[in-house]
Amino acid sequence: MKPDTAIAVTRPLRVIGTPIFTVVAMVFCVGCPPDNRIDLNTFLAQQQQAQEIEAAEAEGGVSTLPMDNYLTAYSIGTDDVLTVTLTGLEEPTISSIYRVRVDKEGEIDLPLVGEVNVGGLDQIEAEAKIKDSYVPNIVRQMTVNIEVTVFDTTDVVVSGSVQLPGLVLLRRTERNLLYAVLGAGGVSAEASGWATLRRVRRPKDEVTFDLMDPVQLDAALSMDPLEDGDQIVVHAAQPNTVYVGGLVNRPAPLSFPPGVKATVLQALAAAGGLRTDVFPTEGTLIRRQPDGSDVQVLLDLDRIQRGEDENIELAAGDILWVPETVETRIQGWVAQNVFLRVGATVTYNATGVEFLNSNAERVQTNQGNLQDSFDPFGFLTRNAALSNLGAAAAAAP
């Protein structure tokens, strides 16, 4: 019987009783390092645990006393100028208006009663104390109204990533880092949340706080009040940069605006998608931990692409690597050197897809072009989805 030359060899070749694919895999795996990566579920569980611990520490470490002090009503103090309106001192319906300054002892001088100490009192408390000084010893009835006409202020300089950099005037109860930044219009979109305080009279006492961290904000509010000439610098955020490499079409650092996060699939798309001459199915996420160590996470790209695994967000400084595996090494070698068809060996330099389709116009089969005939499961085109996604992202304005 004449052999049918159109049938490819389906039995694996054997070398001394061992399938040739196994032998090739053993050759390509020589020198492969041990896999120390953790799986994605373990990594997510660790991240969740770390966040819970951090939240518990922040909740237990924050004292509400400093913030409560600054959220109360304004306290009258030295060098404030008050406008005091006394109704009923001379006649029941006649108002007498006095403009007085608070001295170093917190006292003001009023007619008939003399010195009245209002230092440290808020407006309502001061009105009540002044009224008690007149009623009932001087008059039987009186209405008192106080308005702080001039506040004693502390002048500080705020610069960096704020809306209105420059000189900021702070009232007595506002002499802290938080009110200084708010007085400069608040942080800008480029701000990182970190601010540095430089004391003009104590230059060695420079200190930096993360104003987004409740514990550090509490520490900032607990510091000695700001003084004239103190300087606050609000730092700009660094671009969110992740590094994508390995079996992708355009390996390179990818920078995103501050505050913008990229997922695994978005980063791969921005890197031009996975290479199509091999068949990568896994990735490695390398993330630097707070203690300086690196954790490596095994990512199943197939499951992420199908939505079966979480398409996690990448953090600034992350490395997303699509590594070579035994399978991709074999596939790359086959794609670049050998293509078996009808028992023959063909050497070429193009990719498998290009080879299969190069003669499509000249040679047709009943099943379509050569790629359809000899690559029916899309071995060489499996990553087309990510490639197309990457092309669309690159073409977007």
Number of C-alpha atoms within 10 A of each C-alpha: 3 4 6 8 10 9 10 13 13 7 7 11 12 12 11 7 7 11 13 14 14 13 13 14 15 12 12 17 15 9 8 9 7 6 8 10 15 15 14 19 14 11 16 14 11 12 12 12 12 12 12 12 12 12 13 11 12 15 12 10 14 17 15 9 11 16 14 9 13 16 10 10 12 17 17 24 24 19 16 21 20 20 16 21 18 21 18 17 22 12 11 13 11 11 17 14 14 14 16 18 19 21 17 11 11 19 18 21 16 15 9 10 12 10 14 16 17 23 19 14 17 16 18 12 14 21 20 13 15 24 18 13 17 18 14 11 9 13 15 11 13 21 17 20 17 19 13 17 14 12 17 17 18 18 18 24 19 26 18 18 24 23 16 18 20 15 16 20 20 21 17 20 18 21 23 22 25 15 19 23 24 15 21 20 14 18 20 15 14 18 19 20 17 17 23 17 21 19 19 16 11 9 11 9 10 13 13 16 19 17 19 11 14 16 18 17 18 19 16 21 20 15 12 9 14 22 17 16 15 18 22 23 19 27 20 19 16 15 17 19 21 20 19 23 18 18 21 22 18 18 20 14 16 17 17 14 13 17 15 12 18 22 14 21 19 18 21 25 24 25 25 21 26 26 21 22 24 26 22 25 19 17 21 22 21 19 19 15 9 7 6 8 8 13 15 19 21 18 26 18 20 15 14 16 15 10 10 11 15 17 18 15 14 22 16 22 17 19 20 25 20 23 15 18 17 16 17 19 18 20 20 19 15 18 22 17 16 17 17 13 14 11 13 10 11 11 12 14 11 14 17 26 18 14 17 19 15 15 13 15 9 8 11 12 10 6 11 11 19 20 23 14 14 15 15 11 11 13 17 22 18 18 20 15 13 22 23 14 18 24 15 14 16 13 8 7 5
